[in-house]
Every structure is written in C-alpha cells, then in structure tokens.
Amino acid sequence: MTQQDEYQYNNEEEAEMAQLHSIHINMNAVADVQRKMAGTGTSECVDCEEPISPERKAVAPWCIRCVDCQYYFEKRAPKID
C-alpha cells in the first residue's frame, strides 16, 4: 500500500464516519419530533443523566434535555436555512 493509497483510505474512512455522524444526528432529530408529537419526554436528561427540573417539564413536557444541555445542543447543531 502506497502512502497515496493510505491517504485515500483515510479520507474514505473519514467521509464514512462523517456520514454516520450525520445519520445519528438526523435520527435524534426524528426521535425528538416524534416525542414532541406524542407529548412525552424523559424525566432525566439524555446527555448528562441528571433529573430535568419540574419547571422545565411544565413548560416543555416533551423535553429530553435539561436547560444547560439543551443550550449546548442547540449551539452546536447545524443551522438550517
């Protein structure tokens, strides 16, 4: 295997990982929409596993993240125009 072949393999591997990451993000988004439509959420944050405050659950019963984790989730989510 030449260095060029190895470089190409790394790019293909990285592209595949990026595609899998994108699929994972989309699946989470679909699950979020399904929960919102059903009006259900979780009692613990899916990211930090801490309990979600009763105040947040009262305002957004479909939520799956605590306020802090939701902030960071939205901050790193890609913008859709």
C-alpha positions, -999 to +999 in steps of 0.1 A: +000+000+000+015+033-010+012+065+010-013+078-015-035+047-011-033+051+027-043+088+023-072+079+001-083+052+026-082+077+055-103+102+035-129+074+027-129+064+063-134+099+075-161+105+050-179+074+062-176+085+098-190+119+089-219+103+071-226+080+101-224+110+124-249+129+102-273+099+102-270+098+140-279+135+143-309+131+119-322+100+138-320+120+171-339+149+154-366+125+142-369+110+177-372+145+192-400+153+168-418+120+175-416+127+212-429+162+208-458+150+187-466+124+213-463+150+241-439+128+261-403+133+271-380+119+297-376+126+334-338+125+331-316+144+306-304+122+278-270+139+278-260+144+314-285+119+330-295+145+357-332+149+365-350+175+344-364+203+366-402+203+372-403+239+359-388+228+325-411+198+323-442+221+330-432+244+301-420+217+277-433+183+287-417+168+256-382+178+266-354+153+268-326+176+279-320+198+309-318+235+302-279+236+301-276+205+278-303+219+255-284+252+252-252+233+242-271+210+219-287+240+200-254+258+200-235+230+182-265+219+159-261+229+123-282+258+111-309+250+086-319+279+063 
